């Protein structure tokens, strides 16, 4: 029997309000399990109140400027810990990005009413993936004698989330279709480097994350096209405009066109931005 209407949103908000990393991941997985078991009802209309701009965070890791995060050669255990810690931080933030997408935009007029349950389901499932990824990396760090929070990290992912908090099209353009798509570009090289260093266990974990991220980028593209269709806007030009406005890093090749193609993310979206150096608005 389904729980009372509104519990889906309340549980999703609970993920955002949970600070301790393992507990946040467990809360995210619990929402998805309840959704898949049809134990959660979808509130309609979706409440208009939006979540805080910054979700609950643990005291550690210390957040520093991007250039001050540790980078070491992967031939050492310390180097592999630094790499895995950076990945853990990305996955931890990605849990909140997915649940913030659902909570913040679940009732947005940019999503057609008949599509909102599918939108919520997609992003809760993605949040579950990110929680599973975080658990895999956190477990691996512990095996190597470390823990998430031991090293400094930066807040670049959430800076992008704050900047796009009022526009679902902008959030979709930047979070899955710039930041996560960049993961498709760089992760194969990270896997190769770990294999070369003899750490096939860590490499196998990144292979799992990489395979799932293709689906996440595909979801981002699907919903970006949806909100553009609802608004009657041509999506390719809209993507170019939003990236120029909201992404200060510029799109840097090389691009993993094979993975991007599997995510149904056409070159016409990102290659023109790279070719022009992504001029900023």
Rosetta silent file (secondary structure, phi, psi, omega in degrees, C-alpha in Angstrom):
SEQUENCE: XXXXXXXXXXXXXXXXXXXXXXXXXXXXXXXXXXXXXXXXXXXXXXXXXXXXXXXXXXXXXXXXXXXXXXXXXXXXXXXXXXXXXXXXXXXXXXXXXXXXXXXXXXXXXXXXXXXXXXXXXXXXXXXXXXXXXXXXXXXXXXXXXXXXXXXXXXXXXXXXXXXXXXXXXXXXXXXXXXXXXXXXXXXXXXXXXXXXXXXXXXXXXXXXXXXXXXXXXXXXXXXXXXXXXXXXXXXXXXXXXXXXXXXXXXXXXXXXXXXXXXXXXXXXXXXXXXXXXXXXX
SCORE:     score description
SCORE:     0.000 S_00000001
   1 L     0.000  137.021 -178.200    0.000    0.000    0.000 S_00000001
   2 L   -69.534  149.590  173.804    1.336    3.446   -0.918 S_00000001
   3 L   -74.261  174.332 -177.752    2.359    5.907    1.746 S_00000001
   4 L   -61.435  147.041  177.232    0.584    9.245    2.092 S_00000001
   5 L   -55.727  135.839 -178.459    0.820   11.666   -0.819 S_00000001
   6 L   105.188  -17.431 -177.494    3.868   13.844   -0.392 S_00000001
   7 H   -65.973  -31.202  177.371    6.125   11.209    1.074 S_00000001
   8 H   -58.404  -49.177 -179.851    8.109   10.991   -2.166 S_00000001
   9 H   -67.766  -40.548 -179.025    9.077   14.635   -1.911 S_00000001
  10 H   -62.435  -41.362  177.907    9.613   14.468    1.840 S_00000001
  11 H   -67.809  -38.618  178.426   12.016   11.552    1.502 S_00000001
  12 H   -64.932  -42.711  175.144   13.835   13.281   -1.364 S_00000001
  13 H   -61.331  -36.339  178.394   14.189   16.452    0.703 S_00000001
  14 H   -60.107  -34.236  175.369   15.495   14.250    3.512 S_00000001
  15 H   -61.112  -47.880 -178.394   18.388   13.186    1.288 S_00000001
  16 H   -64.260  -28.851 -177.240   19.344   16.825    0.752 S_00000001
  17 L   -90.242    1.220  178.648   19.084   17.519    4.475 S_00000001
  18 L   -94.578  125.453 -175.062   21.357   14.621    5.468 S_00000001
  19 L   -92.457  -43.633 -173.444   24.971   15.680    6.006 S_00000001
  20 L   -64.517  128.164 -170.029   26.870   12.489    6.905 S_00000001
  21 H   -57.985  -48.605 -179.349   28.093   10.947    3.617 S_00000001
  22 H   -64.919  -37.856  179.851   27.221    7.292    4.224 S_00000001
  23 H   -67.767  -38.555  177.094   23.851    8.280    5.655 S_00000001
  24 H   -61.704  -45.758  179.145   23.108   10.519    2.651 S_00000001
  25 H   -61.735  -42.206  179.029   23.910    7.659    0.290 S_00000001
  26 H   -64.077  -40.223  178.835   21.731    5.262    2.302 S_00000001
  27 H   -64.249  -40.340  178.297   18.852    7.762    2.297 S_00000001
  28 H   -62.702  -43.820 -179.449   19.119    8.154   -1.469 S_00000001
  29 H   -66.523  -34.447  179.534   19.036    4.414   -1.999 S_00000001
  30 H   -66.326  -38.329  177.722   16.034    4.087    0.325 S_00000001
  31 H   -61.364  -47.199 -177.814   14.020    6.594   -1.733 S_00000001
  32 H   -64.983  -41.245  178.877   14.698    4.666   -4.932 S_00000001
  33 H   -61.655  -40.826  178.949   13.893    1.318   -3.321 S_00000001
  34 H   -68.352  -37.490  178.299   10.581    2.664   -2.036 S_00000001
  35 H   -64.480  -46.825 -178.938    9.784    4.171   -5.425 S_00000001
  36 H   -63.976  -30.567 -179.679   10.524    0.920   -7.260 S_00000001
  37 L   -85.910    4.969 -177.527    8.362   -0.997   -4.767 S_00000001
  38 L    59.199   33.623  179.036    5.450    1.437   -5.348 S_00000001
  39 L   -95.738    2.585 -178.383    5.592    2.393   -1.675 S_00000001
  40 L  -124.367  137.601  174.635    5.682    6.133   -2.390 S_00000001
  41 L   -96.077  153.286  179.192    2.965    8.406   -3.701 S_00000001
  42 L   -99.136  118.369  179.380    3.646   11.393   -5.937 S_00000001
  43 L   -68.495  132.702  178.585    2.235   14.649   -4.583 S_00000001
  44 L  -137.293  120.309    2.791    0.182   16.494   -7.167 S_00000001
  45 L   -74.861  154.847  177.655    0.531   19.350   -7.547 S_00000001
  46 L   -65.472  132.048 -177.234    4.208   19.240   -6.656 S_00000001
  47 L   -56.164  142.948 -176.128    4.880   21.750   -3.827 S_00000001
  48 L   -77.529  -21.395 -177.302    6.230   25.079   -5.017 S_00000001
  49 L   -62.498  134.165 -179.229    8.757   25.463   -2.174 S_00000001
  50 L  -102.114  155.374 -179.531   12.324   24.956   -3.377 S_00000001
  51 L   -72.768  170.377  175.336   15.159   23.443   -1.339 S_00000001
  52 L   -59.263  152.623  179.570   18.050   25.377    0.141 S_00000001
  53 L   -64.001  -29.096  179.022   20.697   26.467   -2.353 S_00000001
  54 L  -124.250  122.059  178.264   23.266   24.299   -0.551 S_00000001
  55 L   -67.863  170.485  176.546   22.368   20.856    0.833 S_00000001
  56 L   -61.144  139.625 -176.286   23.580   19.645    4.218 S_00000001
  57 L  -130.365  148.313  174.395   27.312   18.997    4.211 S_00000001
  58 L   -74.842  166.729  177.917   29.705   17.176    6.554 S_00000001
  59 L   -66.135  -29.801  179.096   32.468   19.041    8.361 S_00000001
  60 L  -125.626  144.295   14.163   35.014   17.264    6.159 S_00000001
  61 L   -81.730  158.586  170.439   36.395   17.443    3.530 S_00000001
  62 L   -65.881  134.250  179.286   37.773   20.955    3.763 S_00000001
  63 E   -96.841  126.425 -176.229   36.675   22.893    0.682 S_00000001
  64 L  -130.144  175.435  175.188   39.448   24.797   -1.086 S_00000001
  65 L   -63.906  148.009 -176.238   40.055   26.461   -4.439 S_00000001
  66 H   -52.472  -37.633 -178.284   40.229   23.942   -7.316 S_00000001
  67 H   -71.121   -9.269 -177.589   43.948   24.497   -7.842 S_00000001
  68 H  -101.690    5.600  176.432   44.718   23.551   -4.229 S_00000001
  69 L   -77.913  147.894 -174.593   43.343   19.998   -4.329 S_00000001
  70 L   -70.984  137.691  175.382   45.987   17.257   -4.074 S_00000001
  71 L  -135.364  123.000 -177.327   47.309   15.650   -7.249 S_00000001
  72 L  -136.107  160.627  179.613   49.862   12.850   -7.094 S_00000001
  73 L   -67.637  142.072 -175.118   51.218   10.190   -9.434 S_00000001
  74 L   -77.013   -3.632  176.357   49.135    7.028   -9.507 S_00000001
  75 L   -69.828  -14.473  178.555   52.203    4.843   -9.058 S_00000001
  76 L  -108.525  156.166  174.935   51.901    5.418   -5.307 S_00000001
  77 H   -60.855  -39.904 -179.562   49.103    4.458   -2.953 S_00000001
  78 H   -61.455  -37.854  178.721   48.868    8.110   -1.927 S_00000001
  79 H   -66.705  -40.633  179.111   48.347    9.091   -5.547 S_00000001
  80 H   -69.508  -35.955  175.806   45.575    6.564   -6.041 S_00000001
  81 H   -62.130  -42.589  179.810   43.929    7.705   -2.806 S_00000001
  82 H   -61.106  -43.726  178.816   44.010   11.307   -4.065 S_00000001
  83 H   -64.092  -48.883 -177.964   42.361   10.307   -7.333 S_00000001
  84 H   -65.144  -34.745  177.348   39.707    8.155   -5.667 S_00000001
  85 H   -63.541  -41.399  177.971   39.010   10.846   -3.079 S_00000001
  86 H   -62.776  -40.788  178.334   38.338   13.324   -5.893 S_00000001
  87 H   -66.596  -42.055  178.235   35.963   10.829   -7.527 S_00000001
  88 H   -58.576  -40.100  179.940   34.216   10.181   -4.203 S_00000001
  89 H   -65.406  -39.212  176.954   33.655   13.919   -3.814 S_00000001
  90 H   -62.689  -46.200 -177.608   32.129   14.113   -7.284 S_00000001
  91 H   -67.830  -36.452  176.865   29.809   11.183   -6.565 S_00000001
  92 H   -61.196  -47.185  177.566   28.809   12.598   -3.176 S_00000001
  93 H   -65.963  -33.284 -178.531   27.841   15.892   -4.805 S_00000001
  94 H   -66.568  -29.379  173.425   26.128   14.039   -7.642 S_00000001
  95 H   -57.762  -50.433 -178.989   23.701   12.454   -5.149 S_00000001
  96 H   -66.924  -36.665  178.245   22.557   15.938   -4.182 S_00000001
  97 H   -59.829  -43.056 -178.955   22.524   17.157   -7.782 S_00000001
  98 H   -67.950  -44.272 -178.066   20.108   14.391   -8.763 S_00000001
  99 H   -74.197  -31.768  174.183   17.807   14.847   -5.776 S_00000001
 100 H   -65.219  -38.383  176.617   17.927   18.631   -6.065 S_00000001
 101 H   -57.130  -46.892 -178.556   16.871   18.224   -9.715 S_00000001
 102 H   -66.555  -49.295 -175.226   13.844   16.206   -8.614 S_00000001
 103 H   -68.823  -45.104 -174.007   12.848   18.365   -5.639 S_00000001
 104 H   -71.260  -39.783 -170.394   13.526   21.756   -7.212 S_00000001
 105 H  -115.134    7.631 -176.940   12.073   21.116  -10.655 S_00000001
 106 L   -60.857  -28.166  178.293    9.596   18.266  -10.142 S_00000001
 107 L  -113.547   15.619 -176.144    6.644   20.607  -10.540 S_00000001
 108 L   -65.636  141.814  179.281    8.260   23.145  -12.844 S_00000001
 109 L   -63.485  -17.206  177.937    6.092   24.451  -15.681 S_00000001
 110 L   -71.693  -17.151  176.608    8.945   23.591  -18.045 S_00000001
 111 L   -99.935  124.648  179.333    8.116   19.899  -17.536 S_00000001
 112 L   -58.702  137.394 -176.454    4.860   18.830  -19.193 S_00000001
 113 H   -51.811  -40.378 -178.063    2.393   17.682  -16.494 S_00000001
 114 H   -72.467  -11.276 -178.858    2.021   14.226  -18.027 S_00000001
 115 H  -102.507   -3.558 -169.839    5.828   13.792  -18.006 S_00000001
 116 H   -67.848  -37.592  178.826    6.552   14.831  -14.415 S_00000001
 117 H   -64.953  -37.661  175.700    6.392   11.372  -12.864 S_00000001
 118 H   -64.879  -40.147  177.701    8.871   10.117  -15.476 S_00000001
 119 H   -60.056  -49.693  179.299   11.120   13.106  -14.733 S_00000001
 120 H   -60.385  -44.839 -178.442   11.066   12.351  -11.005 S_00000001
 121 H   -61.745  -43.823  179.758   11.641    8.657  -11.558 S_00000001
 122 H   -59.048  -47.392 -172.787   14.634    9.271  -13.820 S_00000001
 123 H   -77.379  -27.850  173.570   16.405   11.606  -11.398 S_00000001
 124 H   -69.895  -38.980  176.262   15.715    9.499   -8.330 S_00000001
 125 H   -65.392  -39.007  176.391   17.153    6.480  -10.142 S_00000001
 126 H   -64.198  -41.989  176.233   20.175    8.542  -11.147 S_00000001
 127 H   -60.023  -36.154  176.055   20.564    9.637   -7.521 S_00000001
 128 H   -64.582  -42.438  175.847   20.498    5.966   -6.533 S_00000001
 129 H   -58.198  -46.342 -177.653   23.272    5.256   -9.042 S_00000001
 130 H   -63.716  -37.745  177.743   25.371    8.083   -7.615 S_00000001
 131 H   -65.181  -40.744  177.403   24.836    6.790   -4.070 S_00000001
 132 H   -64.073  -43.181  177.681   25.927    3.310   -5.154 S_00000001
 133 H   -59.741  -45.589  179.971   28.998    4.781   -6.859 S_00000001
 134 H   -58.558  -43.096  179.515   29.884    6.743   -3.731 S_00000001
 135 H   -61.248  -41.884  179.332   29.660    3.581   -1.638 S_00000001
 136 H   -62.021  -44.734 -178.728   31.959    1.680   -3.987 S_00000001
 137 H   -70.768  -40.707  179.475   34.598    4.413   -3.917 S_00000001
 138 H   -62.545  -40.135  177.294   34.287    4.993   -0.171 S_00000001
 139 H   -63.614  -41.274 -179.393   34.760    1.276    0.450 S_00000001
 140 H   -66.180  -40.533  176.178   37.814    1.228   -1.801 S_00000001
 141 H   -58.097  -43.430 -179.996   39.328    4.207    0.011 S_00000001
 142 H   -63.395  -37.654  176.311   38.912    2.385    3.308 S_00000001
 143 H   -61.237  -33.952 -179.738   40.656   -0.664    1.874 S_00000001
 144 L   -86.333    4.769  176.572   43.574    1.614    0.970 S_00000001
 145 L    87.341   22.153 -178.861   43.680    3.018    4.504 S_00000001
 146 L  -132.699 -178.302  178.446   41.862    6.293    3.856 S_00000001
 147 L  -151.716  153.219  173.884   38.357    7.749    4.063 S_00000001
 148 L   -62.155  130.715 -175.289   36.273   10.320    2.281 S_00000001
 149 L   108.452  -14.450 -177.554   36.971   13.632    3.989 S_00000001
 150 L   -69.478  -28.799 -175.121   40.666   12.985    4.585 S_00000001
 151 L  -117.324  156.337  176.183   41.790   15.297    1.756 S_00000001
 152 L   -65.653  157.691  176.881   40.689   18.759    0.649 S_00000001
 153 E  -144.833  171.555  178.888   38.175   19.082   -2.179 S_00000001
 154 L  -116.413  168.005 -172.863   36.582   21.926   -4.119 S_00000001
 155 L  -110.025   28.046 -175.776   32.978   23.072   -4.487 S_00000001
 156 H   -61.106  -39.637 -179.658   32.901   23.601   -8.237 S_00000001
 157 H   -62.051  -43.609 -177.537   30.009   21.226   -8.848 S_00000001
 158 H   -77.873  -23.756  170.776   27.778   22.960   -6.347 S_00000001
 159 H   -59.118  -42.220  178.479   28.817   26.397   -7.568 S_00000001
 160 H   -65.865  -37.495  178.886   27.339   25.347  -10.923 S_00000001
 161 H   -65.099  -43.696  179.089   24.187   24.084   -9.190 S_00000001
 162 H   -61.901  -39.317 -177.606   23.683   27.377   -7.355 S_00000001
 163 H   -66.744  -26.800 -174.574   24.134   29.337  -10.585 S_00000001
 164 L  -110.440   20.455 -173.048   21.439   27.290  -12.367 S_00000001
 165 L   -71.888  -11.260 -177.453   18.950   26.975   -9.513 S_00000001
 166 L  -109.572    3.759 -173.751   16.207   29.028  -11.166 S_00000001
 167 L  -145.112  109.572 -177.636   16.207   27.460  -14.646 S_00000001
 168 H   -63.966  -33.988  177.981   15.772   23.743  -15.301 S_00000001
 169 H   -63.425  -42.601  178.318   17.065   24.133  -18.867 S_00000001
 170 H   -64.978  -42.867  179.342   20.259   25.721  -17.557 S_00000001
 171 H   -61.006  -43.624  179.394   20.660   23.032  -14.886 S_00000001
 172 H   -65.803  -40.326 -179.056   20.248   20.276  -17.487 S_00000001
 173 H   -63.576  -37.691 -173.313   22.632   21.982  -19.900 S_00000001
 174 H   -92.053  -47.970 -173.155   25.374   22.364  -17.292 S_00000001
 175 H   -69.391  -66.779  179.242   25.087   19.440  -14.847 S_00000001
 176 H   -75.837  -33.560 -167.846   24.589   16.374  -17.050 S_00000001
 177 H   -96.845   -2.059  166.143   25.498   17.889  -20.435 S_00000001
 178 H  -120.100  -59.165 -171.138   28.737   19.655  -19.505 S_00000001
 179 H   -70.750  -49.514 -179.435   29.997   18.324  -16.177 S_00000001
 180 H   -73.338  -33.304  175.448   28.912   14.704  -16.386 S_00000001
 181 H   -62.719  -32.379  175.868   29.651   14.551  -20.096 S_00000001
 182 H   -63.757  -33.353  174.875   33.178   15.647  -19.211 S_00000001
 183 H   -60.225  -36.224  176.241   33.372   12.539  -17.054 S_00000001
 184 H   -63.165  -31.568 -179.041   32.774   10.472  -20.189 S_00000001
 185 H   -73.782  -40.405 -169.437   35.783   12.180  -21.754 S_00000001
 186 H   -98.629  -21.855 -173.907   38.267   11.718  -18.913 S_00000001
 187 H   -65.470  -40.408  178.043   37.283    8.488  -17.168 S_00000001
 188 H   -56.356  -38.510  177.089   38.698    6.060  -19.781 S_00000001
 189 H   -66.476  -37.759  176.089   42.117    7.648  -19.347 S_00000001
 190 H   -63.341  -41.170  178.283   41.839    7.360  -15.567 S_00000001
 191 H   -61.857  -46.081 -179.679   40.955    3.683  -15.940 S_00000001
 192 H   -61.101  -41.082 -179.340   43.968    3.083  -18.188 S_00000001
 193 H   -66.565  -38.860  177.356   46.285    4.824  -15.735 S_00000001
 194 H   -66.146  -40.921  177.479   44.991    2.756  -12.831 S_00000001
 195 H   -62.463  -43.673  178.719   45.445   -0.455  -14.807 S_00000001
 196 H   -61.837  -30.927  178.356   48.996    0.608  -15.692 S_00000001
 197 L   -82.951   -1.872  178.483   49.640    1.199  -11.994 S_00000001
 198 L    86.693    8.564 -177.838   48.410   -2.320  -11.208 S_00000001
 199 L  -101.471   74.002 -178.185   45.228   -1.200   -9.443 S_00000001
 200 H   -72.196  -23.989  178.655   42.658   -3.182  -11.390 S_00000001
 201 H   -64.942  -49.325  177.896   40.198   -3.133   -8.468 S_00000001
 202 H   -64.003  -39.225  179.208   39.900    0.664   -8.585 S_00000001
 203 H   -60.809  -40.783 -179.639   39.838    0.544  -12.381 S_00000001
 204 H   -65.471  -34.379  176.671   36.914   -1.889  -12.327 S_00000001
 205 H   -65.241  -43.299  179.192   34.952    0.457  -10.048 S_00000001
 206 H   -65.601  -30.158  175.720   35.502    3.337  -12.468 S_00000001
 207 H   -63.723  -38.567  177.205   34.303    1.099  -15.313 S_00000001
 208 H   -63.476  -46.458 -179.589   30.993    0.660  -13.474 S_00000001
 209 H   -62.259  -44.404 -178.579   30.681    4.408  -12.960 S_00000001
 210 H   -59.456  -45.832 -179.721   31.595    5.123  -16.579 S_00000001
 211 H   -61.932  -41.522 -179.950   28.952    2.734  -17.947 S_00000001
 212 H   -68.605  -34.001 -176.014   26.236    4.277  -15.776 S_00000001
 213 H   -67.578  -25.509  174.135   27.229    7.823  -16.696 S_00000001
 214 H   -58.797  -44.511  178.133   26.404    7.200  -20.345 S_00000001
 215 H   -66.169  -33.984  179.184   22.802    6.709  -19.239 S_00000001
 216 H   -67.475  -42.466  177.491   22.901    9.809  -17.059 S_00000001
 217 H   -65.127  -38.557  177.417   24.049   11.998  -19.943 S_00000001
 218 H   -61.147  -41.103  177.325   21.360   10.415  -22.127 S_00000001
 219 H   -64.172  -41.483  177.740   18.746   11.355  -19.523 S_00000001
 220 H   -59.409  -43.564  179.145   20.089   14.899  -19.425 S_00000001
 221 H   -67.141  -41.792 -179.704   19.799   15.199  -23.198 S_00000001
 222 H   -60.075  -45.621 -177.698   16.328   13.664  -23.256 S_00000001
 223 H   -77.076  -29.392  174.706   14.989   16.086  -20.643 S_00000001
 224 H   -63.292  -44.925  177.662   16.812   19.068  -22.118 S_00000001
 225 H   -63.719  -35.357  179.213   15.089   18.421  -25.436 S_00000001
 226 H   -62.751  -49.601 -176.727   11.810   17.997  -23.575 S_00000001
 227 H   -67.483  -31.239  176.114   11.952   21.378  -21.819 S_00000001
 228 H   -68.522  -38.927  178.452   12.965   23.047  -25.073 S_00000001
 229 H   -64.940  -41.765  178.510   10.014   21.415  -26.846 S_00000001
 230 H   -61.109  -38.197 -178.712    7.614   22.567  -24.120 S_00000001
 231 H   -84.029   -8.705 -177.592    8.962   26.111  -24.497 S_00000001
 232 L    70.647   33.900 -176.931    8.962   25.940  -28.301 S_00000001
 233 L  -114.309  140.415  177.323   12.717   26.643  -28.444 S_00000001
 234 L   -69.399  123.177 -168.808   15.254   25.007  -30.777 S_00000001
 235 H   -70.047  -36.318 -175.514   17.428   22.920  -28.404 S_00000001
 236 H   -64.092  -47.787  178.654   20.811   23.115  -30.090 S_00000001
 237 H   -65.671  -36.231  178.453   20.951   26.904  -30.148 S_00000001
 238 H   -64.528  -40.821  177.257   19.548   27.014  -26.611 S_00000001
 239 H   -60.088  -47.006  179.599   22.304   24.699  -25.389 S_00000001
 240 H   -57.297  -45.263 -178.133   24.953   26.925  -26.963 S_00000001
 241 H   -63.695  -43.772 -176.966   23.459   30.006  -25.327 S_00000001
 242 H   -69.093  -39.748  178.942   23.188   28.424  -21.861 S_00000001
 243 H   -64.865  -41.991  178.020   26.716   27.015  -21.869 S_00000001
 244 H   -62.792  -33.750 -177.516   28.118   30.372  -22.892 S_00000001
 245 H   -79.416  -40.027 -167.321   26.150   32.045  -20.118 S_00000001
 246 H  -109.528  -16.323 -175.300   26.662   29.640  -17.228 S_00000001
 247 L  -110.358  111.898 -173.199   29.845   27.637  -17.793 S_00000001
 248 L   -87.187   -8.014 -175.937   33.016   29.582  -17.186 S_00000001
 249 L   -83.617  -18.344 -173.521   35.470   26.781  -17.861 S_00000001
 250 L    76.614  150.697  178.659   34.979   26.485  -21.611 S_00000001
 251 L   -90.460  119.762 -171.910   34.499   23.162  -23.399 S_00000001
 252 L  -111.609  121.666  172.708   37.881   21.518  -23.823 S_00000001
 253 L   -73.200  167.972    6.352   38.604   18.698  -26.270 S_00000001
 254 L   -79.304  151.867  177.722   39.346   15.884  -26.758 S_00000001
 255 L  -105.353  144.059  176.149   35.778   14.598  -26.536 S_00000001
 256 L   -84.440   82.205 -173.317   34.792   10.957  -26.178 S_00000001
 257 H   -65.401  -30.336  179.118   32.521   11.021  -29.202 S_00000001
 258 H   -62.781  -50.177 -179.561   31.787    7.281  -28.987 S_00000001
 259 H   -66.928  -39.649  179.037   30.374    7.541  -25.450 S_00000001
 260 H   -64.823  -37.775  176.371   28.623   10.811  -26.230 S_00000001
 261 H   -64.426  -39.971  178.036   27.035    9.232  -29.300 S_00000001
 262 H   -65.461  -26.414  174.941   25.802    6.333  -27.167 S_00000001
 263 L   -85.904    5.926 -178.299   24.251    8.946  -24.885 S_00000001
 264 L    56.952   44.091 -179.895   22.556   10.480  -27.967 S_00000001
 265 L  -113.596   93.388 -170.353   24.523   13.680  -27.445 S_00000001
 266 L   -68.158  150.713  178.700   25.290   14.915  -30.981 S_00000001
 267 H   -58.290  -29.702 -177.344   28.548   16.645  -31.894 S_00000001
 268 H   -60.495  -21.171  178.791   26.567   19.608  -33.194 S_00000001
 269 H   -77.443  -45.671 -169.307   25.870   20.588  -29.609 S_00000001
 270 H  -105.656  -28.309 -177.240   29.394   20.701  -28.223 S_00000001
 271 H   -63.542  -40.786  178.449   31.918   20.915  -31.076 S_00000001
 272 H   -60.681  -32.948  178.488   30.975   24.482  -32.124 S_00000001
 273 H   -68.990  -40.716  178.128   31.561   25.667  -28.559 S_00000001
 274 H   -67.935  -39.082 -176.846   34.986   24.062  -28.448 S_00000001
 275 H   -66.272  -31.047 -179.626   35.894   25.390  -31.880 S_00000001
 276 L   -97.430    2.781 -178.006   35.085   28.959  -30.860 S_00000001
 277 L    74.457   17.908  178.579   36.576   28.615  -27.379 S_00000001
 278 L    47.948   64.501  179.325   33.107   28.887  -25.817 S_00000001
 279 L   -57.348  141.604 -174.629   32.920   32.717  -25.680 S_00000001
 280 L   -93.813  143.327  176.470   31.219   33.861  -22.533 S_00000001
 281 L   -73.273    0.000    0.000   28.147   36.041  -22.421 S_00000001
